[in-house]
Amino acid sequence: AKNYGFFPTPDSLAERTIEDAKLYRQEGSFTVLEPSAGTGQLSRRATKHRAIVDCVEYQPDLAQALKVCGHHNNVWCCDFLQLKPSTTGLYDRVIMNPPFDRERDIDHVMHALKFLKNDGFLIAIMSAHTEFAESKKAQAFRALIAKMRGKFSDNPRNSFTSVGTNVNTITLKVWKDSREFWS
């Protein structure tokens, strides 16, 4: 709680997430948003693929560290759920590891979908709870993701043990325009 539910994405999961984000392009660069960027485990890797990356981070010390590193196009220090696409513009990709507690990951992903271009792709690390929770919020979220033909896949058990939590996680992949480009 003292760190707002912050657990950095472990290296192996960050590598896999960026690989699955489909950042390869023959010409030009993808625009990428990492909400709740923390230490930039995802965004830093995305810049290695020539992506133009913006970050949002609520904690001032972490936001400042993201600014200082010089890898990012823009860094907003604010609550992502209060940020509007009219401020940032829209993105080709959203890569994210939002806070999981109290189903906040669902809130963050729902908000992040608003930041995607019509042919944009979102990849999010979420609590495994999302796949089986019976709350109205979780059921409505799963129904929306099914309608968009999104896919959930399990991450290795205890992927976050190295960063201080044993929560099991899944990865969500979804195209905003509902095309199915799964390999």
Salt bridges, closest charged atoms under 4 A:
ASP11 OD1 - ARG45 NH2 2.97
GLU15 OE2 - ARG45 NE 2.71
ASP20 OD2 - LYS173 NZ 3.33
ASP92 OD1 - LYS117 NZ 3.30
ASP101 OD2 - ARG102 NH1 2.76
ASP101 OD1 - ARG104 NH2 2.64
GLU103 OE2 - HIS129 NE2 3.56
ASP107 OD1 - LYS137 NZ 2.94
ASP177 OD2 - ARG179 NE 2.67
GLU180 OE2 - LYS151 NZ 2.99
